[in-house]
């Protein structure tokens, strides 16, 4: 669909694209630095990943209501600059010979927290920059950009690591956040902050208002539970696949990169198709079919074996999975924004991101322990079996009845 979304969205899209490419170019840099530069143990590397996710999610909890009552453009610029300073500190410390594991952990937390806040603020800002009927097209373009970056970033980052070492990719990531801040600065769209009663201080209950709104809406509750569970189960298998392919099956690094780079192109294709599929078949059918399929295909990884046959299996399974994710994610994001009032968008998106990251951290640690007992392939298979049940959490329909609309309005006023 050739829909014109305006210059303000183009700048937001550009900012998102450059920072996303930077992040994927630096994908895997922290574990490499921890192992190659700091000689950290395998447990320390796993702790770096899980602790960064979990602590960042907890720190971000009070920031959702705070972002709600701030103009979004300054928040986006501030979070980009925070990520720039945090990431840039790593190559500087490396050159000075003072880089430590503790610094990596702090940077991981600062970067993760800033990313959650950026996601919440940019989603709320997008709702003001783009008309409601164009949100699906806008989300599809953002989703497609993410998958292209996923396909192109790691191979490029791998080449840079081979030539210059992992610290250089972190420097490139830092520069991408600076460029993103410049892109956001160029936006000239509507940026009204939700007014707040100056006599009404933030209460502890306000921290949970995002979750209260989600669970007060029938469709959002179902989509939330489904999305958080599916992402947790899928992310739990990512490090296990690395162990299986690189360790047990001795795949060369280039084949491992190919196994995840090529399927990401399916995500781009799915994202570009999502708006057309909704226009033709309706939102409910697209959510249901793509939601079911993305939960069925991962079980195919249970048949992964050494050699070319195993490589083809991973590429095909991941390609089908990611194509379905590329279709589902923009529709899910659009439904979430359209069902959330502008004055609640930031806190709802923060609650969603925090829950996803905490769930992923818990699942990664749990499946790591399970793989230690049963082996990586058995743990991956168990994740695939559990995923088969997750479509039961999907909503049967997404249209709101008059009673639900009235209840939603009451929930907003109460929150």
N, C-alpha and C positions, 0 to 999 in steps of 0.2 A: 504494500500500500504506500503510494507516494503522497504522504500527508506532510504538509509544512507545519512545523512546530515552533518556528520563530527563532530569532537570534539568541534570546536568553536561554532557551533550552539547548541550543547549539553550543553555547559556552559551557553550560553545566555538563553536557555530554562530553565535550572536549576535556574538561577537567577530570571527569570520571575516567575517561579513556587513558589519559596519560598516567594517572596514578595507578590504574589497574595494570597497565603494561609494566610499569616500574616494579610493582609488587610481584608479578609473575616472573619477571627477569631475575629477581632476587629470591625466587622460590627455592627453598632448601638451603639458603645461604647460612642461616643460623646454625643448623646442625653441622654443616661443613666446617664453619668457624670453630664451633665447640669441639669437634673431633680433631681437625687438622692443626688448628692454632693453639687451642687451650688443652688439648689431649684429654677431654672429658670422657667419662664412662658412658656406656649405653644407657644406664639408668638416668644419669644426669641429662643426657640429650632428651630422653622421654619426658623427664620432669620439666625441662625448659619449654617443651610444647604444651603439656597439659597445664602447668602452673600459669603460663602466660595467658592461655585461654580463660582459665577459671578466675584468676585474680582480676584480669581486665573486665570480665563480665560483672563481678561483684562491685568493683569500683564504679562502673558505669551506671549502676542502678539509680542513684539519686540524681543523675544528670538528665534523665528523661524529662521529669517535670521542669527542671531548670531550663532546658533547651526550649520547652514549649513557650516560655514567656520571654524569649529573646528573638531578635531578628536573626533569621537563619543564615544570611550571607556572612556576617562577621563570625558566626560560630564555625561555619565551614572553613573560612580562611584560617581561623585560629587553630582548628584541629589539623589542617594541612601543615601549618608552620610548626606545630608541636611534633608531628611525625617527622618533618624535615630535620629539626634540631636533634631529635632522638636518634634517627638513623645516621645522620652525619657525625654523631659523636663516636660511632664505632670505627670508621676508617681513621679518624683523628687519633683516637686512643691507640689504635693499632700502630700507626706511624710513630707515635711517641713511646711505644712499648709498654703501655699501662693497661691494655685491654684485659678485662677479667670476666669470669662467668657471671658474677653478680651484675655487671653492667649489661650483659646480654639479656639477663632476666628482667632488669628494670626497663630496658628498651622494648622488650617484648610486651610488657605490661602497658607502657605508655602508648605504644603503637596500637595495641589491641583496643585499649580504652578509647583512643582517638578515633579509631575506625568505627566503633559502635556508635559514637556520637555523630560522626560524619554521616553514617548511613541513616540515622534517625532524622537528622536535620535536613539532609538532601531529599529524603522521601517526603517530608513535610513541605519543603520548598517546591518540589516537583508538583505537588498538588495545587500550588498557587500559580506556577508558571504555565501549566498545561491544562487545557479544558478537559473536563471529565470524560468526554467521549473520545479524547485522543490519548488517554493515559495508557491504554493497552499498547498502542503503537510506540509510545515513548519508552515504556518498560521493555518492550521487545527489542528496541535498539540498544538499550543499556545492557540487556541480557546477552544479545548477540556480540557486543563489544567484549563482554567478560569472557565469552567462550573463545573468541579469536585470540585474545590475550593469553588464555590458558593454553592454546595450541602453539602460539608463536613464542611466548615469553620464556618458558623453560629451556627449549633448545638454544635460544639466543643467550640466555643466562649461562647455560652449560658451556657454550663456546667462550664466553667471557671468563668464566671460572678457570677453564683450561689454559687460557692465555695469561690471565692476570691474577687469578686467585679469587676466592669468594668475597673478600672485602670490597672489591671493585663493584660487584653487583649491588651491594648495600649502598654504596655511594650513588649508583645510578638510581636506586629506589628513592634515596633522599632527594635527589634532584627532581624526580617526577612529582614529589609532593610540593616542591616549590613552584613548579610549572602549573600544577593543579590550583594552587592558591591564586596565581595570576589569572587563570581562566575564570575562577569564581568571582574574582574582583571585577571582571569585565561584564558580569551579568547586571542587567538594568531592569529586571522584572519586579513585580510586586513582592514585597518582603515585610508584610505586617506581622508584628509580634502579637501573641494572644495577651490581652490586658490582664493584669493581676491586681487584686485588691491589695493596696499597700499595707493595710492593717491585718491582712491574713497571712501569717507566716506559714512556711512549709511544715506540714505535720508528717509524722511517720506514716500515716495512712496514705499520704500523697505518693509515697514511693511505690505503692502497689496499685496505683490507679490505672496504669497501663494494663496490668493483668486483670483487674476487675472489669475493665471495658471489654477485653478479649473474651473472657469467660461469660460475660453478660450477653454476648451476641452468639446465637446458635451457629452461624456459618463460620465466623472467625474462630470460635472455640474448636470446631472440627478441623479447620484448616491448620490452626496452630498446633494441635496435638499431632496431626498427621505429619506436618512439615518438620517439626522438631524431632520426632521419632525417626522419620526416614533419613534426615540429614545425619543424625547421630549414628545410626546403623551403617550408613554408607561410609562416613568418615572413619569409623572404627576399623574398616578394612584397608584403608589407604596405606598405613605403615606396614600392615601384615602382607599386603601384596608386594611391597618393596622387599621385605624379608624373603618372601617366597620366590620371587622372580630373580632377584640379585644374589640372594644367599643360597637357597636350596637348589634352584634350577640353573644358577650361574649364567643368567642372561647378561650379555654385554650392556654397558650403560646406554649405548645408542638405541638398542632394542627396547630397553625400559622406557626411554624417552619417547620412542615411537609409539609404544603401547598406550601412552596417555596423551600424546600430542595429536595424533590423527583423530581419535574419537571426539576430541573437543570441537572439531569442525561440525560434527553433528549437532552440537549445542547451538552453534551459530545458525544452522539451517532450521532447527526447531524454533528458535526465537523469531526468525524472520517469517515463519509460517503461522505463528500463534494467532495473530490478528485475523488472518485469512480463514483459519480453521474456525475461530469463534464466529466470524461473520456467516460462515456457511452452516455450521452444525450447532451453534449455540454454546454459551459458556459452560452450562452444566455438563453437557456431553463431553466437551474437551477436557474439563477438569477430571471427570470420572475416568475416561479412557486413558489419558496420559498418566493420571495418578495410579491406575492399576498397572499399566505397562512398566512404569519406572520401578515398581515394586516386584515385578516378576523377573525381569531380565537379570538382576544381580545373581540369582541362583545359578546362572550359567557359569559363573567363575568357579563353581565346584568341580568343573571338568577341565580346569587348567592343568596342563602337563608340560614337561620340558620340551624344548625344541621349537621348531617353526609352528607346529600345530598348536602349542600352547600360546605362542605369540598371537596367532590369528584368532584364537578363542578370546583372548583378553581384548583385542582390538574390536572384534565384532560385538561382544557383550557390552563393553564400555561405550561403544558407539551407539548402540541401541538405547542404552540407559541414558546417556547424556542427551541424545536427541529428544527423548521424552521429557527430560528435565528442562531442556530448552523451550519446549512447548508449555509445560506446566508452570514454570516459575514466573513468567510475565503475567499470565492469567491470575495466578495466586497473588502476586504483588498488586495488580490492579484491583482485584476484589477487596483486598485489605485496605487500600487507600480509599476506594469509593465507599466502603462501609464505615470509615472512620472520619468524624468531623475534623476540620482543619485544626481546631484548637485542642485536639487530642492526638494528632498524628505522631508527633515526636515521641510522646511517652509510650504509645502503643508500639511503635517501631523499635524503641529502646528495649521494651519488655521482650519483644520477639527475638531480637538479636542476643540479648543477655541469656535468655532461656536456651537458644540454639547453641551458643558457645559453651555454656555450662554442661549441657547434655552431651555435646561432642567430647568435652574433656573427660567426663565420667565414662563414656563409652570407649574412648581410646584406651584409657587405663584398664578398664575391665576386660576388653578384648585382648589387650596385650598380655594380661595375666592368663586369660583363657588359652591363648596361643602357646604360652609357655608350657601349659599342661597337656594340650592336645595336638599342637602343631598348627602352623598358620593356615593351611588349607582347610582343616576341620573347623577352625574358628571362623574363617570366611564363609564356609558353607552354612554354619549355624546362623550367621547374620542374614544370609540369603533366605533361610527358612523363616526367620522372624519377620522379615520384610513382607512376606506373602500375606501377613495378617494386617498390615498397616492400612490398606485401602478401606478397611471397615471403619476407619476413623473419618473418612471423607464425608462431606455433607451430601445429602440426597438431592438437595436443590439449593440454589443461591439466592433466589428471589425472596424479598422480604414481604411478609404479610403485613396488613395494617396494624395488627396487634403487636407484631415484633418491632415494627418501626416506632410505635408509641413507646414500647418498653425500652428500646434503644435510646430514645430521647430522654426518658426518665433516668436511664443509667448515666448518660452524659451529664445531666444536671446534678445528679448525686455525686459523681466523681469530681 
